[in-house]
Amino acid sequence: MAGRDGEAGRQGARHDRHLLRVPVDLEADDERRAARIRKEIDAAFHALRDIEEGVSIFGSARVRSDHPWYELCRETAACLAHHGFTVITGGGPGLMEAANRGAAEEGGLSVGLNIELPHEQHVNPHVNRSLQFHYFFARK
């Protein structure tokens, strides 16, 4: 048993070194990353500059439409939209969808700030203004 654990550890260490290899030109890589961050933030400020009163609703993407919280969130967002507030979510499924749905059904502005994730997070159909982000901190 110890022999196998030792071999697995050596293979894992080689894999880690491969994943963590340092790029040849770190400065150029940092400059590209900083430019992408600036571009994301500038685009978001531009796209959202006309919103004067907005409420951000955070919630689980895992809550299904038959759950009582989904309906409560939809109703809350509809009430906010009715009173002139823009509803802003992550734009995904679950409670984010419920909030965007409630705002859209009430005729309000329904914003989705989506994030690029490898296996999930699509923009829900109730978003009427969507922005796509690569960096979580730029999205927030």
Salt bridges, closest charged atoms under 4 A:
GLU7 OE1 - ARG10 NH2 2.96
GLU7 OE2 - ARG14 NH2 3.90
ASP29 OD1 - ARG32 NH2 3.52
ASP29 OD2 - ARG33 NH2 3.13
ASP30 OD1 - ARG33 NH1 3.09
ASP50 OD1 - ARG129 NH1 2.78
ASP66 OD2 - ARG64 NH2 2.80
GLU71 OE2 - ARG74 NH2 2.41
GLU105 OE1 - ARG74 NH1 2.71
GLU105 OE2 - ARG101 NE 2.83
GLU106 OE2 - HIS82 ND1 3.03
GLU116 OE1 - ARG36 NH2 3.66
GLU116 OE1 - HIS134 ND1 2.92
GLU120 OE1 - ARG62 NH2 3.08
